[in-house]
Amino acid sequence: MYSPHGPARALCRPPTQYSGRPRPARMLQLDPHAPLPLVTQIVQGVGRQIDEGQLREGAKLPSIRQFAQSHQVSVFTVVEAYDRLVALGYLVSRPHAGFFVRRRAAADEPAVPAGAVTEGFDAAWYLRRIFEHRHLAVKAGCGWLPGDWLFEDGLKRGLRALAADEADLGGYGEPKGYLPLRQAICEALAEHQVSVAPAQVLLTQGSSQALDLAVRRLVRAGDTVLVDDPGYANLLFSLRFQGARLVGVPRTPQGYDLAALEALLQAAPPEQRPRVFFTQPRLQSPTGSVASLPQLHRLLQLAEKHDLTLVENDIYVELDPEPRPSLASLDQLARVIHIGSYSKTLSPNIRVGFAAAHPDLLEDLAQLKMVSGLTSAEFGERLALAALQDGRRRKHLKGLRERLGEAHQQVAGRLQALGFELFAQPGAGMFLWARHPAFNDPPALANRAAEHGIMLGPGHLFRPGLEPTDWMRFNVAFSGDARLYDFLARELG
C-alpha cells in the first residue's frame, strides 16, 4: 500500500470524527504555489495522518464539499484526492455515508514496493478516471479501438433483429450466461484447437469480470502471485487490491524470460511459493510481444513441475492475423483458465466476455459470479451473438487486422523518426512499447500531455509495483494524429 511522504505547507483544519468520541486531527497544510500538485499534497497529508495513527480505523473524513470549502480548493481536486486514497487502500467509500479510514497496514509492513512511483501522477486515474476523460482529443495511451474501427454495422443490425424478436427477456437469465452464445464460443474455441463444452464456459461482463473472478477464486491476501512484467494494468490493480504479493516475470520482445521465471520458482521459499501465474502470451498489453510455441510448451512444463495454475488472458486473439497456439490449446484446460472478450472487436459498451476452465473450477467461478452480481445481462449477450453470427463479420475482422497492420507500420516509423526505441514490432494488435532517451519522466510528460488534450500511457502503470520506467505504451489506432507528434517534437525541442 502507498505511503505518502514529503512536506506539507498552508493551513487547513479537516474535521474528523472517530467511531468512538470526536477527536481533532493534527493540522493539515497545503500550498497552492508548491511544485507538488494539490491532489498529491492532500493524498500525502491524509495518508501520513493515517500511517501515524492520528486518523484511526473507522474515522470519518469531511465531506468532499466541506473539505473543499475549509481548504479553499476546488471540489474536483478533493474528488481526485479521495478517489486516489480509496484506490490506494487508505479510505473506503460508503454510499450515502461518506469516506472512512480503512484498516492500516502493520507498522513493519512495507507500504509500497521499493522505487515505486508515488508523486506527481495519479495511477488510479488511469484505471478509473480515464473513462471519465474520454473528451481528450488524442487517446494515444488508451486500451480500446476507435468506434469506427469496430463492427458497428453488425451491432446495429443485431439491435434491429432483437427489436423484432419476441424473446422473453424477463427474469435474470442463466447463471452461466445465454446458452446459444456459450455454444458459439465453444465453436470459436474449437477453431483454435480448444475442445470445450458449453458447461465449461462462463459469460462475464467483459474480461475484467472474468479476471476478477479468477483473482477472488485463486488468490488470498498475502499470496505470492506471478504476473507479466510489464503487464495488464487493470489486472495488476485488482491483485494489489486483493492484497497479493506480486512478482514480475520479465517480458522480452520474443515473449518470456524463461530463465528468470525458472529462477523465481526455484528460489521461492515454501511459504512464498506462487500457485498462479496471470499472463497474456499473445499480442500482450503493453508490449505487443508474442510468446512462441516452444515457450508455451516450456511454460506448461514449469507449471506442471511447480503446481502452477495459469490464467491466460487471450482478449486480442481476433486481432491476430496468424493462427497461433494458445496455452489452452496445448493444455486443454487441465491447469489453464482461458479468458476472452468481444470488447476489442464488437464494442466495449456491451461488456461481453467469458472464462473457460475445468468443470470443477468453472463451477466455483459461476458461484462467485452469482454472489457478486447474480447473472450477466442476457440482452447484451443476445446482441453479441447476433453480431457474431452476422455473415459480414469475417470480412470486417480481416479488414480490421489489415488496418492495424498499416497503423503499426506508420506509427513505428514516426516514433523512430523522433528517436524512440521500440521494444518489439509485432505488426499486429493494438500496442507499441517505446521509450526515448530524452523522456526520463513519463508521468510528468503524461501530465503535460493531458493539458494539451493528449492521453499518454506512462509505463509505471504496467509494472507490478508501479516501479519507475522510461517506457510508454502507444495505441497505434489512436497514434496517427499529427497533434501527438507536434507535442512530442515541442517537448524534445
Helices and strands as residue ranges (DSSP letters): H 38-51, H 64-71, H 75-87, E 91-94, E 98-101, H 123-127, G 129-132, G 147-149, H 152-164, H 179-191, G 198-200, E 201-204, H 206-218, E 224-229, H 233-242, E 245-252, E 255-256, H 258-267, G 270-272, E 276-279, H 293-305, E 309-313, G 317-319, H 327-331, E 336-341, G 348-350, E 353-356, H 359-373, H 378-388, H 393-417, E 421-422, E 431-435, H 442-451, E 457-458, G 459-462, E 471-475, H 482-492
